[in-house]
Amino acid sequence: MSYSVRCFLMLFGLFSGFCFISTSRGGEVPDPATVETVKLFEVDKYCEGVVFDHSGHGYISHGDKITKFNINGEHDVWAVLEAPNGHKILADGTHLVCDGNMHAVLHLDAEGKLLGKASSECDGTPLRGPNDLSLDPAGGFYFTDPGGSDDKKLIGTVHYVDPSGKTHLIDEGLAFPNGIVLTPDRKTLYVGESKKNRVLKYEVTGAGQVGPRTVFAELPVKMGEQIDNQPDGMCLDAAGNLYVAHFGMKQVQVLNPEGEIIARYAGGNITTSNVAFGGPDWSTLYITGGLGKLSGGGGLFKIDLGVKGLVILPPLEK
Protein backbone atom coordinates (compact mmCIF):
# COMPACT_ATOMS: atom_id res chain seq x y z
CA MET A 1 0.00 0.00 0.00
CA SER A 2 1.32 3.45 -0.92
CA TYR A 3 2.33 6.01 1.72
CA SER A 4 -0.41 8.38 0.51
CA VAL A 5 -3.11 5.73 0.94
CA ARG A 6 -1.88 4.81 4.45
CA CYS A 7 -1.84 8.46 5.49
CA PHE A 8 -5.30 9.04 4.08
CA LEU A 9 -6.84 6.04 5.85
CA MET A 10 -5.31 7.19 9.13
CA LEU A 11 -6.70 10.68 8.55
CA PHE A 12 -10.07 9.22 7.56
CA GLY A 13 -10.24 7.54 10.95
CA LEU A 14 -10.14 10.94 12.65
CA PHE A 15 -13.44 11.88 11.04
CA SER A 16 -15.67 9.76 13.23
CA GLY A 17 -19.00 10.76 11.72
CA PHE A 18 -20.61 10.54 8.31
CA CYS A 19 -23.00 13.04 6.82
CA PHE A 20 -26.34 11.24 7.12
CA ILE A 21 -28.98 12.78 4.87
CA SER A 22 -32.09 11.26 6.38
CA THR A 23 -35.47 12.72 7.22
CA SER A 24 -37.67 9.74 6.47
CA ARG A 25 -39.87 8.48 9.30
CA GLY A 26 -41.21 5.00 9.64
CA GLY A 27 -40.57 2.07 7.36
CA GLU A 28 -43.21 2.55 4.67
CA VAL A 29 -42.21 2.43 1.01
CA PRO A 30 -44.38 3.15 -2.06
CA ASP A 31 -46.55 0.50 -3.65
CA PRO A 32 -44.63 -0.73 -6.74
CA ALA A 33 -47.76 -0.10 -8.82
CA THR A 34 -47.54 3.63 -8.07
CA VAL A 35 -43.96 4.26 -9.27
CA GLU A 36 -42.23 4.01 -12.64
CA THR A 37 -38.81 2.67 -13.53
CA VAL A 38 -37.24 5.01 -16.11
CA LYS A 39 -34.10 4.50 -18.21
CA LEU A 40 -31.64 7.38 -17.86
CA PHE A 41 -29.01 6.26 -20.39
CA GLU A 42 -27.22 3.24 -21.86
CA VAL A 43 -23.54 2.26 -21.91
CA ASP A 44 -21.55 -0.19 -24.02
CA LYS A 45 -21.26 -2.92 -21.37
CA TYR A 46 -23.06 -4.41 -18.39
CA CYS A 47 -22.77 -1.81 -15.63
CA GLU A 48 -22.26 -1.89 -11.87
CA GLY A 49 -20.99 0.13 -8.92
CA VAL A 50 -23.32 3.15 -8.86
CA VAL A 51 -22.32 5.81 -6.31
CA PHE A 52 -22.80 9.56 -5.77
CA ASP A 53 -20.38 12.24 -4.59
CA HIS A 54 -20.94 15.39 -2.49
CA SER A 55 -21.72 17.48 -5.57
CA GLY A 56 -24.50 15.10 -6.64
CA HIS A 57 -22.61 13.57 -9.57
CA GLY A 58 -22.91 9.83 -10.03
CA TYR A 59 -20.50 7.17 -11.27
CA ILE A 60 -21.05 3.74 -12.79
CA SER A 61 -18.59 1.00 -13.75
CA HIS A 62 -18.86 -0.78 -17.11
CA GLY A 63 -16.30 -2.92 -18.91
CA ASP A 64 -12.93 -1.28 -18.25
CA LYS A 65 -14.42 2.17 -17.68
CA ILE A 66 -16.02 4.35 -15.01
CA THR A 67 -18.50 6.89 -16.34
CA LYS A 68 -19.46 10.07 -14.48
CA PHE A 69 -23.00 11.42 -14.93
CA ASN A 70 -25.44 14.02 -13.69
CA ILE A 71 -29.10 13.56 -12.82
CA ASN A 72 -30.14 14.71 -16.30
CA GLY A 73 -28.30 11.77 -17.84
CA GLU A 74 -25.37 13.72 -19.30
CA HIS A 75 -22.34 11.48 -18.97
CA ASP A 76 -18.71 10.96 -19.95
CA VAL A 77 -15.89 8.53 -19.24
CA TRP A 78 -14.12 9.48 -16.00
CA ALA A 79 -11.51 6.70 -15.67
CA VAL A 80 -10.21 3.66 -17.54
CA LEU A 81 -9.00 0.72 -15.43
CA GLU A 82 -9.28 -3.04 -16.07
CA ALA A 83 -12.51 -4.33 -14.48
CA PRO A 84 -13.90 -1.69 -12.07
CA ASN A 85 -16.87 -2.64 -9.91
CA GLY A 86 -17.89 -1.46 -6.41
CA HIS A 87 -17.08 2.17 -5.69
CA LYS A 88 -17.12 4.57 -2.73
CA ILE A 89 -15.97 8.19 -2.24
CA LEU A 90 -13.86 9.42 0.66
CA ALA A 91 -13.51 12.60 2.74
CA ASP A 92 -10.92 14.30 0.53
CA GLY A 93 -12.84 13.58 -2.68
CA THR A 94 -10.70 10.60 -3.66
CA HIS A 95 -12.25 7.26 -4.58
CA LEU A 96 -11.99 3.58 -3.66
CA VAL A 97 -12.81 1.16 -6.49
CA CYS A 98 -12.83 -2.64 -6.48
CA ASP A 99 -11.16 -4.11 -9.59
CA GLY A 100 -11.35 -7.87 -10.05
CA ASN A 101 -8.77 -8.07 -12.82
CA MET A 102 -6.26 -5.99 -10.85
CA HIS A 103 -6.99 -8.13 -7.75
CA ALA A 104 -7.18 -5.03 -5.58
CA VAL A 105 -9.20 -2.20 -4.11
CA LEU A 106 -7.80 0.81 -5.94
CA HIS A 107 -7.34 4.40 -4.75
CA LEU A 108 -8.09 7.10 -7.36
CA ASP A 109 -7.94 10.88 -7.14
CA ALA A 110 -10.92 13.16 -7.80
CA GLU A 111 -10.07 13.28 -11.51
CA GLY A 112 -9.91 9.50 -11.95
CA LYS A 113 -6.13 9.12 -11.82
CA LEU A 114 -4.83 5.96 -10.16
CA LEU A 115 -2.96 6.77 -6.93
CA GLY A 116 -2.24 3.25 -5.72
CA LYS A 117 -3.80 0.19 -4.10
CA ALA A 118 -5.75 0.49 -0.85
CA SER A 119 -5.74 -3.32 -0.49
CA SER A 120 -4.16 -6.08 -2.57
CA GLU A 121 -3.38 -8.82 -0.03
CA CYS A 122 -4.41 -10.19 3.34
CA ASP A 123 -1.75 -11.67 5.63
CA GLY A 124 0.48 -12.26 2.62
CA THR A 125 -2.21 -13.89 0.47
CA PRO A 126 -3.10 -11.95 -2.70
CA LEU A 127 -6.71 -10.94 -3.17
CA ARG A 128 -8.56 -12.86 -5.90
CA GLY A 129 -11.16 -10.39 -7.15
CA PRO A 130 -12.66 -7.68 -4.88
CA ASN A 131 -16.27 -6.91 -5.77
CA ASP A 132 -17.95 -4.34 -3.50
CA LEU A 133 -17.21 -2.28 -0.40
CA SER A 134 -18.78 -0.33 2.46
CA LEU A 135 -17.14 2.48 4.43
CA ASP A 136 -16.79 2.38 8.21
CA PRO A 137 -17.75 5.72 9.86
CA ALA A 138 -14.83 5.30 12.29
CA GLY A 139 -12.31 4.84 9.47
CA GLY A 140 -11.34 2.01 7.16
CA PHE A 141 -13.74 -0.07 5.08
CA TYR A 142 -15.21 -3.53 4.54
CA PHE A 143 -15.16 -5.35 1.18
CA THR A 144 -16.11 -8.66 -0.41
CA ASP A 145 -13.82 -10.88 -2.48
CA PRO A 146 -15.81 -13.58 -4.32
CA GLY A 147 -13.08 -14.32 -6.85
CA GLY A 148 -13.41 -17.89 -8.16
CA SER A 149 -16.12 -18.95 -5.70
CA ASP A 150 -19.51 -20.52 -6.34
CA ASP A 151 -21.95 -22.86 -4.59
CA LYS A 152 -19.51 -25.76 -4.98
CA LYS A 153 -16.24 -23.88 -4.43
CA LEU A 154 -16.72 -22.05 -1.14
CA ILE A 155 -13.69 -19.78 -1.16
CA GLY A 156 -15.36 -16.35 -1.06
CA THR A 157 -14.14 -13.99 1.66
CA VAL A 158 -15.07 -10.77 3.48
CA HIS A 159 -12.38 -8.35 4.63
CA TYR A 160 -11.83 -5.20 6.69
CA VAL A 161 -9.13 -2.60 6.00
CA ASP A 162 -8.29 -0.68 9.15
CA PRO A 163 -7.29 3.02 9.26
CA SER A 164 -3.60 2.08 9.17
CA GLY A 165 -4.15 0.27 5.86
CA LYS A 166 -3.87 -3.34 7.08
CA THR A 167 -6.32 -5.85 5.58
CA HIS A 168 -8.00 -8.32 7.95
CA LEU A 169 -10.03 -11.46 7.17
CA ILE A 170 -13.60 -11.20 8.51
CA ASP A 171 -15.18 -14.37 7.12
CA GLU A 172 -14.43 -17.09 4.58
CA GLY A 173 -16.01 -20.14 3.00
CA LEU A 174 -18.72 -18.21 1.14
CA ALA A 175 -20.48 -18.85 -2.17
CA PHE A 176 -19.73 -15.61 -4.04
CA PRO A 177 -20.07 -12.82 -1.43
CA ASN A 178 -21.20 -9.76 -3.33
CA GLY A 179 -22.97 -6.59 -2.15
CA ILE A 180 -22.01 -5.36 1.31
CA VAL A 181 -23.52 -2.69 3.59
CA LEU A 182 -22.56 -1.55 7.09
CA THR A 183 -25.35 0.13 9.06
CA PRO A 184 -24.52 3.66 10.28
CA ASP A 185 -24.54 2.62 13.94
CA ARG A 186 -21.71 0.19 13.02
CA LYS A 187 -23.59 -2.68 14.67
CA THR A 188 -24.71 -4.72 11.64
CA LEU A 189 -22.99 -5.81 8.44
CA TYR A 190 -25.09 -7.20 5.57
CA VAL A 191 -23.52 -9.33 2.81
CA GLY A 192 -25.28 -10.75 -0.24
CA GLU A 193 -24.24 -14.36 -0.89
CA SER A 194 -25.04 -14.57 -4.58
CA LYS A 195 -24.73 -18.29 -5.28
CA LYS A 196 -27.01 -19.18 -2.36
CA ASN A 197 -29.58 -16.47 -3.16
CA ARG A 198 -29.58 -15.03 0.33
CA VAL A 199 -28.47 -12.10 2.45
CA LEU A 200 -26.22 -12.75 5.43
CA LYS A 201 -26.08 -10.70 8.61
CA TYR A 202 -23.18 -10.20 11.01
CA GLU A 203 -23.24 -8.56 14.44
CA VAL A 204 -20.31 -6.12 14.49
CA THR A 205 -18.62 -6.26 17.88
CA GLY A 206 -15.80 -3.84 17.08
CA ALA A 207 -13.98 -2.31 14.14
CA GLY A 208 -13.35 -5.23 11.81
CA GLN A 209 -14.69 -7.73 14.34
CA VAL A 210 -17.92 -9.67 13.78
CA GLY A 211 -19.86 -12.50 15.38
CA PRO A 212 -20.94 -15.65 13.53
CA ARG A 213 -22.82 -15.17 10.26
CA THR A 214 -26.56 -15.66 10.30
CA VAL A 215 -29.08 -15.75 7.45
CA PHE A 216 -30.93 -12.44 7.32
CA ALA A 217 -33.18 -13.40 4.40
CA GLU A 218 -33.70 -16.10 1.78
CA LEU A 219 -34.68 -14.34 -1.44
CA PRO A 220 -37.35 -15.25 -4.03
CA VAL A 221 -36.38 -17.67 -6.80
CA LYS A 222 -36.68 -17.09 -10.53
CA MET A 223 -39.94 -17.75 -12.33
CA GLY A 224 -41.14 -17.57 -15.92
CA GLU A 225 -38.85 -15.39 -18.05
CA GLN A 226 -36.53 -14.49 -15.17
CA ILE A 227 -33.10 -15.95 -15.88
CA ASP A 228 -31.37 -16.07 -12.49
CA ASN A 229 -31.71 -15.23 -8.80
CA GLN A 230 -28.56 -13.81 -7.25
CA PRO A 231 -28.40 -10.90 -4.78
CA ASP A 232 -25.90 -8.28 -5.95
CA GLY A 233 -25.36 -4.67 -4.80
CA MET A 234 -27.29 -3.23 -1.85
CA CYS A 235 -28.11 0.05 -0.12
CA LEU A 236 -30.19 1.32 2.81
CA ASP A 237 -32.89 3.92 3.18
CA ALA A 238 -33.18 6.22 6.19
CA ALA A 239 -35.70 3.91 7.88
CA GLY A 240 -33.28 0.98 7.79
CA ASN A 241 -34.87 -0.90 4.88
CA LEU A 242 -32.39 -2.82 2.72
CA TYR A 243 -32.62 -2.53 -1.10
CA VAL A 244 -31.12 -5.54 -2.91
CA ALA A 245 -30.40 -5.60 -6.65
CA HIS A 246 -31.55 -9.10 -7.66
CA PHE A 247 -29.47 -10.24 -10.63
CA GLY A 248 -31.48 -12.12 -13.25
CA MET A 249 -34.82 -11.29 -11.60
CA LYS A 250 -35.08 -7.82 -13.19
CA GLN A 251 -36.06 -6.60 -9.72
CA VAL A 252 -34.97 -4.73 -6.62
CA GLN A 253 -36.11 -6.48 -3.44
CA VAL A 254 -36.80 -4.27 -0.41
CA LEU A 255 -36.41 -5.90 2.99
CA ASN A 256 -37.36 -4.36 6.31
CA PRO A 257 -35.02 -4.62 9.34
CA GLU A 258 -36.63 -7.95 10.23
CA GLY A 259 -35.65 -9.43 6.86
CA GLU A 260 -39.18 -9.45 5.41
CA ILE A 261 -39.74 -8.42 1.78
CA ILE A 262 -41.99 -5.34 1.79
CA ALA A 263 -41.71 -4.34 -1.89
CA ARG A 264 -40.41 -5.62 -5.22
CA TYR A 265 -39.58 -2.88 -7.73
CA ALA A 266 -38.90 -3.30 -11.44
CA GLY A 267 -35.17 -2.91 -12.00
CA GLY A 268 -35.33 -2.18 -15.73
CA ASN A 269 -32.16 -4.18 -16.33
CA ILE A 270 -32.41 -7.93 -16.90
CA THR A 271 -29.25 -8.59 -14.88
CA THR A 272 -29.94 -6.00 -12.16
CA SER A 273 -26.62 -5.37 -10.45
CA ASN A 274 -26.49 -2.43 -8.05
CA VAL A 275 -28.52 0.31 -6.37
CA ALA A 276 -27.88 3.68 -4.72
CA PHE A 277 -29.94 6.67 -3.66
CA GLY A 278 -29.24 10.03 -5.30
CA GLY A 279 -30.92 13.13 -6.69
CA PRO A 280 -31.40 16.58 -5.14
CA ASP A 281 -33.11 15.25 -2.01
CA TRP A 282 -31.62 11.73 -2.16
CA SER A 283 -35.03 10.14 -2.72
CA THR A 284 -34.39 8.68 -6.18
CA LEU A 285 -33.21 5.08 -6.45
CA TYR A 286 -30.67 4.51 -9.24
CA ILE A 287 -30.25 0.99 -10.64
CA THR A 288 -27.52 -0.54 -12.83
CA GLY A 289 -27.27 -3.77 -14.78
CA GLY A 290 -27.21 -5.43 -18.17
CA LEU A 291 -29.82 -5.03 -20.89
CA GLY A 292 -29.18 -8.48 -22.37
CA LYS A 293 -29.32 -11.92 -20.83
CA LEU A 294 -25.62 -12.75 -20.90
CA SER A 295 -23.80 -10.03 -22.83
CA GLY A 296 -24.26 -6.70 -24.53
CA GLY A 297 -24.88 -3.21 -23.24
CA GLY A 298 -25.88 -1.90 -19.87
CA GLY A 299 -28.30 0.71 -18.63
CA LEU A 300 -28.79 3.09 -15.74
CA PHE A 301 -32.40 3.30 -14.54
CA LYS A 302 -34.07 5.33 -11.82
CA ILE A 303 -37.22 5.26 -9.67
CA ASP A 304 -38.44 8.44 -7.97
CA LEU A 305 -39.48 6.73 -4.76
CA GLY A 306 -40.04 9.76 -2.54
CA VAL A 307 -38.30 7.77 0.20
CA LYS A 308 -35.17 9.29 1.70
CA GLY A 309 -32.10 7.20 1.13
CA LEU A 310 -29.49 6.84 3.82
CA VAL A 311 -26.62 8.56 2.04
CA ILE A 312 -23.36 7.89 3.80
CA LEU A 313 -20.57 10.27 2.88
CA PRO A 314 -17.55 11.18 5.01
CA PRO A 315 -17.50 14.91 5.88
CA LEU A 316 -15.55 16.90 3.33
CA GLU A 317 -12.08 17.83 4.48
CA LYS A 318 -11.52 21.53 5.21
C-alpha positions as CSV (number, residue, x, y, z in Angstrom):
1,M,0.0,0.0,0.0
2,S,1.3,3.5,-0.9
3,Y,2.3,6.0,1.7
4,S,-0.4,8.4,0.5
5,V,-3.1,5.7,0.9
6,R,-1.9,4.8,4.5
7,C,-1.8,8.5,5.5
8,F,-5.3,9.0,4.1
9,L,-6.8,6.0,5.8
10,M,-5.3,7.2,9.1
11,L,-6.7,10.7,8.6
12,F,-10.1,9.2,7.6
13,G,-10.2,7.5,11.0
14,L,-10.1,10.9,12.6
15,F,-13.4,11.9,11.0
16,S,-15.7,9.8,13.2
17,G,-19.0,10.8,11.7
18,F,-20.6,10.5,8.3
19,C,-23.0,13.0,6.8
20,F,-26.3,11.2,7.1
21,I,-29.0,12.8,4.9
22,S,-32.1,11.3,6.4
23,T,-35.5,12.7,7.2
24,S,-37.7,9.7,6.5
25,R,-39.9,8.5,9.3
26,G,-41.2,5.0,9.6
27,G,-40.6,2.1,7.4
28,E,-43.2,2.5,4.7
29,V,-42.2,2.4,1.0
30,P,-44.4,3.1,-2.1
31,D,-46.6,0.5,-3.7
32,P,-44.6,-0.7,-6.7
33,A,-47.8,-0.1,-8.8
34,T,-47.5,3.6,-8.1
35,V,-44.0,4.3,-9.3
36,E,-42.2,4.0,-12.6
37,T,-38.8,2.7,-13.5
38,V,-37.2,5.0,-16.1
39,K,-34.1,4.5,-18.2
40,L,-31.6,7.4,-17.9
41,F,-29.0,6.3,-20.4
42,E,-27.2,3.2,-21.9
43,V,-23.5,2.3,-21.9
44,D,-21.5,-0.2,-24.0
45,K,-21.3,-2.9,-21.4
46,Y,-23.1,-4.4,-18.4
47,C,-22.8,-1.8,-15.6
48,E,-22.3,-1.9,-11.9
49,G,-21.0,0.1,-8.9
50,V,-23.3,3.1,-8.9
51,V,-22.3,5.8,-6.3
52,F,-22.8,9.6,-5.8
53,D,-20.4,12.2,-4.6
54,H,-20.9,15.4,-2.5
55,S,-21.7,17.5,-5.6
56,G,-24.5,15.1,-6.6
57,H,-22.6,13.6,-9.6
58,G,-22.9,9.8,-10.0
59,Y,-20.5,7.2,-11.3
60,I,-21.0,3.7,-12.8
61,S,-18.6,1.0,-13.8
62,H,-18.9,-0.8,-17.1
63,G,-16.3,-2.9,-18.9
64,D,-12.9,-1.3,-18.3
65,K,-14.4,2.2,-17.7
66,I,-16.0,4.3,-15.0
67,T,-18.5,6.9,-16.3
68,K,-19.5,10.1,-14.5
69,F,-23.0,11.4,-14.9
70,N,-25.4,14.0,-13.7
71,I,-29.1,13.6,-12.8
72,N,-30.1,14.7,-16.3
73,G,-28.3,11.8,-17.8
74,E,-25.4,13.7,-19.3
75,H,-22.3,11.5,-19.0
76,D,-18.7,11.0,-20.0
77,V,-15.9,8.5,-19.2
78,W,-14.1,9.5,-16.0
79,A,-11.5,6.7,-15.7
80,V,-10.2,3.7,-17.5
81,L,-9.0,0.7,-15.4
82,E,-9.3,-3.0,-16.1
83,A,-12.5,-4.3,-14.5
84,P,-13.9,-1.7,-12.1
85,N,-16.9,-2.6,-9.9
86,G,-17.9,-1.5,-6.4
87,H,-17.1,2.2,-5.7
88,K,-17.1,4.6,-2.7
89,I,-16.0,8.2,-2.2
90,L,-13.9,9.4,0.7
91,A,-13.5,12.6,2.7
92,D,-10.9,14.3,0.5
93,G,-12.8,13.6,-2.7
94,T,-10.7,10.6,-3.7
95,H,-12.3,7.3,-4.6
96,L,-12.0,3.6,-3.7
97,V,-12.8,1.2,-6.5
98,C,-12.8,-2.6,-6.5
99,D,-11.2,-4.1,-9.6
100,G,-11.3,-7.9,-10.0
101,N,-8.8,-8.1,-12.8
102,M,-6.3,-6.0,-10.8
103,H,-7.0,-8.1,-7.7
104,A,-7.2,-5.0,-5.6
105,V,-9.2,-2.2,-4.1
106,L,-7.8,0.8,-5.9
107,H,-7.3,4.4,-4.7
108,L,-8.1,7.1,-7.4
109,D,-7.9,10.9,-7.1
110,A,-10.9,13.2,-7.8
111,E,-10.1,13.3,-11.5
112,G,-9.9,9.5,-11.9
113,K,-6.1,9.1,-11.8
114,L,-4.8,6.0,-10.2
115,L,-3.0,6.8,-6.9
116,G,-2.2,3.2,-5.7
117,K,-3.8,0.2,-4.1
118,A,-5.7,0.5,-0.8
119,S,-5.7,-3.3,-0.5
120,S,-4.2,-6.1,-2.6
121,E,-3.4,-8.8,0.0
122,C,-4.4,-10.2,3.3
123,D,-1.8,-11.7,5.6
124,G,0.5,-12.3,2.6
125,T,-2.2,-13.9,0.5
126,P,-3.1,-11.9,-2.7
127,L,-6.7,-10.9,-3.2
128,R,-8.6,-12.9,-5.9
129,G,-11.2,-10.4,-7.1
130,P,-12.7,-7.7,-4.9
131,N,-16.3,-6.9,-5.8
132,D,-17.9,-4.3,-3.5
133,L,-17.2,-2.3,-0.4
134,S,-18.8,-0.3,2.5
135,L,-17.1,2.5,4.4
136,D,-16.8,2.4,8.2
137,P,-17.7,5.7,9.9
138,A,-14.8,5.3,12.3
139,G,-12.3,4.8,9.5
140,G,-11.3,2.0,7.2
141,F,-13.7,-0.1,5.1
142,Y,-15.2,-3.5,4.5
143,F,-15.2,-5.4,1.2
144,T,-16.1,-8.7,-0.4
145,D,-13.8,-10.9,-2.5
146,P,-15.8,-13.6,-4.3
147,G,-13.1,-14.3,-6.9
148,G,-13.4,-17.9,-8.2
149,S,-16.1,-18.9,-5.7
150,D,-19.5,-20.5,-6.3
151,D,-22.0,-22.9,-4.6
152,K,-19.5,-25.8,-5.0
153,K,-16.2,-23.9,-4.4
154,L,-16.7,-22.1,-1.1
155,I,-13.7,-19.8,-1.2
156,G,-15.4,-16.4,-1.1
157,T,-14.1,-14.0,1.7
158,V,-15.1,-10.8,3.5
159,H,-12.4,-8.3,4.6
160,Y,-11.8,-5.2,6.7
161,V,-9.1,-2.6,6.0
162,D,-8.3,-0.7,9.2
163,P,-7.3,3.0,9.3
164,S,-3.6,2.1,9.2
165,G,-4.2,0.3,5.9
166,K,-3.9,-3.3,7.1
167,T,-6.3,-5.8,5.6
168,H,-8.0,-8.3,8.0
169,L,-10.0,-11.5,7.2
170,I,-13.6,-11.2,8.5
171,D,-15.2,-14.4,7.1
172,E,-14.4,-17.1,4.6
173,G,-16.0,-20.1,3.0
174,L,-18.7,-18.2,1.1
175,A,-20.5,-18.8,-2.2
176,F,-19.7,-15.6,-4.0
177,P,-20.1,-12.8,-1.4
178,N,-21.2,-9.8,-3.3
179,G,-23.0,-6.6,-2.1
180,I,-22.0,-5.4,1.3
181,V,-23.5,-2.7,3.6
182,L,-22.6,-1.5,7.1
183,T,-25.4,0.1,9.1
184,P,-24.5,3.7,10.3
185,D,-24.5,2.6,13.9
186,R,-21.7,0.2,13.0
187,K,-23.6,-2.7,14.7
188,T,-24.7,-4.7,11.6
189,L,-23.0,-5.8,8.4
190,Y,-25.1,-7.2,5.6
191,V,-23.5,-9.3,2.8
192,G,-25.3,-10.8,-0.2
193,E,-24.2,-14.4,-0.9
194,S,-25.0,-14.6,-4.6
195,K,-24.7,-18.3,-5.3
196,K,-27.0,-19.2,-2.4
197,N,-29.6,-16.5,-3.2
198,R,-29.6,-15.0,0.3
199,V,-28.5,-12.1,2.4
200,L,-26.2,-12.8,5.4
201,K,-26.1,-10.7,8.6
202,Y,-23.2,-10.2,11.0
203,E,-23.2,-8.6,14.4
204,V,-20.3,-6.1,14.5
205,T,-18.6,-6.3,17.9
206,G,-15.8,-3.8,17.1
207,A,-14.0,-2.3,14.1
208,G,-13.4,-5.2,11.8
209,Q,-14.7,-7.7,14.3
210,V,-17.9,-9.7,13.8
211,G,-19.9,-12.5,15.4
212,P,-20.9,-15.6,13.5
213,R,-22.8,-15.2,10.3
214,T,-26.6,-15.7,10.3
215,V,-29.1,-15.7,7.4
216,F,-30.9,-12.4,7.3
217,A,-33.2,-13.4,4.4
218,E,-33.7,-16.1,1.8
219,L,-34.7,-14.3,-1.4
220,P,-37.3,-15.3,-4.0
221,V,-36.4,-17.7,-6.8
222,K,-36.7,-17.1,-10.5
223,M,-39.9,-17.7,-12.3
224,G,-41.1,-17.6,-15.9
225,E,-38.8,-15.4,-18.0
226,Q,-36.5,-14.5,-15.2
227,I,-33.1,-16.0,-15.9
228,D,-31.4,-16.1,-12.5
229,N,-31.7,-15.2,-8.8
230,Q,-28.6,-13.8,-7.3
231,P,-28.4,-10.9,-4.8
232,D,-25.9,-8.3,-6.0
233,G,-25.4,-4.7,-4.8
234,M,-27.3,-3.2,-1.8
235,C,-28.1,0.1,-0.1
236,L,-30.2,1.3,2.8
237,D,-32.9,3.9,3.2
238,A,-33.2,6.2,6.2
239,A,-35.7,3.9,7.9
240,G,-33.3,1.0,7.8
241,N,-34.9,-0.9,4.9
242,L,-32.4,-2.8,2.7
243,Y,-32.6,-2.5,-1.1
244,V,-31.1,-5.5,-2.9
245,A,-30.4,-5.6,-6.7
246,H,-31.6,-9.1,-7.7
247,F,-29.5,-10.2,-10.6
248,G,-31.5,-12.1,-13.2
249,M,-34.8,-11.3,-11.6
250,K,-35.1,-7.8,-13.2
251,Q,-36.1,-6.6,-9.7
252,V,-35.0,-4.7,-6.6
253,Q,-36.1,-6.5,-3.4
254,V,-36.8,-4.3,-0.4
255,L,-36.4,-5.9,3.0
256,N,-37.4,-4.4,6.3
257,P,-35.0,-4.6,9.3
258,E,-36.6,-8.0,10.2
259,G,-35.6,-9.4,6.9
260,E,-39.2,-9.4,5.4
261,I,-39.7,-8.4,1.8
262,I,-42.0,-5.3,1.8
263,A,-41.7,-4.3,-1.9
264,R,-40.4,-5.6,-5.2
265,Y,-39.6,-2.9,-7.7
266,A,-38.9,-3.3,-11.4
267,G,-35.2,-2.9,-12.0
268,G,-35.3,-2.2,-15.7
269,N,-32.2,-4.2,-16.3
270,I,-32.4,-7.9,-16.9
271,T,-29.3,-8.6,-14.9
272,T,-29.9,-6.0,-12.2
273,S,-26.6,-5.4,-10.4
274,N,-26.5,-2.4,-8.0
275,V,-28.5,0.3,-6.4
276,A,-27.9,3.7,-4.7
277,F,-29.9,6.7,-3.7
278,G,-29.2,10.0,-5.3
279,G,-30.9,13.1,-6.7
280,P,-31.4,16.6,-5.1
281,D,-33.1,15.3,-2.0
282,W,-31.6,11.7,-2.2
283,S,-35.0,10.1,-2.7
284,T,-34.4,8.7,-6.2
285,L,-33.2,5.1,-6.4
286,Y,-30.7,4.5,-9.2
287,I,-30.3,1.0,-10.6
288,T,-27.5,-0.5,-12.8
289,G,-27.3,-3.8,-14.8
290,G,-27.2,-5.4,-18.2
291,L,-29.8,-5.0,-20.9
292,G,-29.2,-8.5,-22.4
293,K,-29.3,-11.9,-20.8
294,L,-25.6,-12.7,-20.9
295,S,-23.8,-10.0,-22.8
296,G,-24.3,-6.7,-24.5
297,G,-24.9,-3.2,-23.2
298,G,-25.9,-1.9,-19.9
299,G,-28.3,0.7,-18.6
300,L,-28.8,3.1,-15.7
301,F,-32.4,3.3,-14.5
302,K,-34.1,5.3,-11.8
303,I,-37.2,5.3,-9.7
304,D,-38.4,8.4,-8.0
305,L,-39.5,6.7,-4.8
306,G,-40.0,9.8,-2.5
307,V,-38.3,7.8,0.2
308,K,-35.2,9.3,1.7
309,G,-32.1,7.2,1.1
310,L,-29.5,6.8,3.8
311,V,-26.6,8.6,2.0
312,I,-23.4,7.9,3.8
313,L,-20.6,10.3,2.9
314,P,-17.5,11.2,5.0
315,P,-17.5,14.9,5.9
316,L,-15.6,16.9,3.3
317,E,-12.1,17.8,4.5
318,K,-11.5,21.5,5.2
